[in-house]
Amino acid sequence: MKLALQLRKSVLLISAGLMLTGCASNETAGELVATTTPISADTQKGELDRDAELLALMREVDLDPCPAEVPNPDAAIPGLPDQDFDCLGDTSVISLAQVRGMPMIVNVWASWCPPCIEELPLLAQASRDLKGRADFIGINIEDDPTKALQLMQDFDISYPSVYDRTGDTRAPLNIPGPPVTYFVSPEGVIMGRWDGSIPNDQTFDALLLQYLGIIR
């Protein structure tokens, strides 16, 4: 079983290497962007069908639960959109706009996106290194939740994702295509973003220090 998983990882990483610039447009891939424009709040509901098979897979993958919301938080400008999405880590529905208290790294990704797969080992290790100092959460966009969970299992991802079935976050977060990573303050303010796959630990650590003041 372990050999099969290793082979699957190798195939996925080889595929990822074919698209180093990301699933985003060429103009934005791998580009550092400081966010300065307020993000609109357009509330939507999650639409994940948690049937018995998906619930069983969720238990098997055993992701961390999504972070808890804060009731009536102070407005964050620019902040994450006030949209309700189902959590792939548990059975809750949350709005990331209402999460407060910890620095947060938010990664928009999909199982069909090779550059997203390429950076998963980096994010998985960073989430372990920063446990208790920063929250990691994914926005799984326009994807099959079963494939997403299986990929997270293959790469030993423990942090949760919310499920954006129809790409509702694309417009409010100005997402040309995944992957995109946002660095969010404990007050919910988006301090900056990186479009495209984060190429290495040095780049991630520089972003972490620049936008959140955290040294790994």
Summary of the structure (lengths in Angstrom):
residues: 216
radius of gyration: 16.0
end to end distance: 33.1
largest distance: 48.9
contacts: 705
relative contact order: 0.23
helix: 31%
strand: 19%
